[in-house]
Amino acid sequence: MTNKLIYSMTRNAIIAALYVVITVLAYPLSYNVIQFRLSEILILLVFFRKDYAWGLTIGCALANIVSALGLLDVLFGTIATLLACLCIMFCKHLLTACVFPVVFNAFIIGFELWWLLSEPFWVAVGWVALGEFVVMIAAYIIFMLLRKRKGFMNTLGANQNLDFKF
């Protein structure tokens, strides 16, 4: 293995671990109909480096293992995260990147909650969208503030959207 590959794998392992720890520590906020999954802030890392999608997707899958909805939450949550990451990879504007996690989680997790818990579909979609929207607003503000920090992009190992504006 090359040093570059080991470096990438290590970064993704750290991101996956952070996602799991933040999600599980905030358990009451991270699962069920009303969700404020703080770990979703990390999903915007894909805006700066495409390969972080691996760590985020694996982290989501691992975090959902402890969900009360079981393996189906692993499947649905992981699909929502992967699709959001795939779209964020190709964004050129951070604000646009914030839309994808909201939409994919709202409809995929909303469907899951409707199917498994018999929640009214549009209510489930709305609550999940609201929670994800609040988290994405926080994520947007955090990344806009961090971009002003010297060395932020180097710390991330950013290789795209290096001079993003909004």
C-alpha positions in Angstrom: 0.0 0.0 0.0 1.1 3.5 -0.7 1.4 6.2 1.9 -1.3 8.1 0.1 -3.7 5.2 0.4 -2.9 4.7 4.1 -3.3 8.4 4.7 -6.7 8.4 3.1 -7.9 5.3 4.9 -6.8 6.8 8.2 -8.6 10.0 7.6 -11.8 8.1 6.7 -11.5 5.9 9.7 -11.3 9.0 11.9 -14.3 10.5 10.2 -16.3 7.3 10.5 -15.4 7.1 14.2 -16.4 10.7 14.8 -19.7 10.2 13.1 -20.4 7.1 15.2 -19.4 8.7 18.5 -21.3 12.0 17.9 -24.4 10.1 16.8 -24.4 7.6 19.7 -23.5 10.2 22.4 -26.5 12.3 21.2 -28.7 9.2 21.0 -32.1 10.8 22.0 -31.5 13.5 19.3 -30.1 11.2 16.6 -32.9 8.7 16.1 -36.7 8.5 15.7 -39.1 10.9 14.0 -37.7 14.2 15.3 -34.0 14.0 14.6 -31.2 16.5 15.1 -28.3 14.3 14.1 -25.4 16.6 14.9 -22.9 14.2 13.2 -24.5 15.2 9.9 -22.4 18.4 10.1 -19.5 16.2 9.0 -21.2 15.4 5.7 -20.1 18.7 4.3 -16.5 17.5 4.4 -17.3 15.8 1.1 -17.6 19.2 -0.4 -13.8 19.6 0.1 -12.7 16.1 -0.5 -14.7 13.4 -2.4 -13.1 10.4 -0.7 -14.5 11.4 2.7 -17.8 9.9 1.4 -16.3 6.5 2.4 -15.8 7.5 6.0 -19.2 9.2 6.3 -21.1 6.3 4.7 -19.4 3.7 6.9 -19.8 5.9 10.0 -23.6 6.2 9.3 -23.9 2.5 8.8 -22.1 1.7 12.1 -24.0 4.4 14.0 -27.4 3.0 12.8 -26.6 -0.5 14.1 -27.7 0.7 17.6 -30.9 2.2 16.2 -34.1 0.8 17.6 -35.2 0.3 14.0 -32.4 -2.3 13.5 -30.9 -3.4 10.3 -33.4 -1.6 8.1 -32.2 1.7 9.6 -28.7 0.7 8.7 -29.9 0.2 5.1 -32.1 3.3 4.7 -29.8 5.6 6.6 -26.7 4.5 4.7 -28.4 4.9 1.4 -29.6 8.4 2.3 -26.0 9.4 3.4 -24.4 7.8 0.3 -26.7 9.6 -2.1 -26.2 12.9 -0.3 -22.4 12.4 -0.4 -22.5 11.5 -4.1 -24.4 14.8 -4.9 -22.3 17.0 -2.6 -19.1 15.7 -4.3 -20.0 17.6 -7.5 -21.3 20.8 -5.9 -19.5 24.1 -6.4 -21.5 26.1 -3.8 -21.6 25.2 -0.2 -25.2 26.3 0.2 -26.3 24.0 -2.5 -24.4 21.1 -0.9 -26.6 21.7 2.2 -29.7 20.9 0.3 -28.9 17.3 -0.5 -28.8 15.8 3.0 -32.1 17.5 3.8 -33.9 16.1 0.8 -32.5 12.6 0.8 -32.9 12.1 4.6 -36.4 13.7 4.6 -37.7 11.3 1.9 -35.7 8.1 2.5 -35.9 8.2 6.3 -39.4 9.7 6.2 -40.5 6.6 4.1 -38.7 4.3 6.5 -40.6 5.8 9.5 -43.9 5.6 7.6 -43.2 2.0 6.7 -41.8 0.7 10.0 -43.6 2.9 12.5 -46.8 3.8 10.7 -46.0 7.5 11.0 -48.0 9.7 8.7 -45.8 9.9 5.6 -45.7 13.7 5.1 -45.4 14.3 8.9 -42.4 12.0 9.0 -40.9 13.7 5.9 -41.5 17.1 7.4 -40.0 16.3 10.8 -36.9 14.7 9.4 -36.4 17.6 6.9 -36.8 20.1 9.7 -34.2 18.4 11.9 -31.8 18.0 9.0 -32.4 21.6 7.9 -31.5 22.9 11.3 -28.3 20.8 11.4 -27.3 21.9 7.9 -27.8 25.6 8.8 -25.4 25.0 11.7 -23.0 23.1 9.4 -23.1 26.0 6.9 -22.3 28.6 9.5 -19.5 26.5 11.0 -17.8 25.9 7.7 -18.2 29.5 6.6 -16.5 30.6 9.9 -13.8 27.9 9.6 -12.8 28.8 6.1 -11.4 32.1 7.5 -9.1 30.1 9.8 -5.6 29.8 8.5 -4.7 26.2 7.7 -8.3 25.0 7.7 -8.2 23.6 4.2 -4.8 22.0 4.8 -6.0 20.3 8.0 -8.9 18.9 6.0 -6.6 17.8 3.2 -9.0 19.6 0.9 -8.4 19.0 -2.8 -11.5 20.7 -4.3 -13.6 23.9 -3.7 -10.5 25.4 -2.2 -11.7 29.0 -2.6 -15.4 28.5 -2.1 -17.5 31.5 -1.4 -20.9 30.4 -0.2 
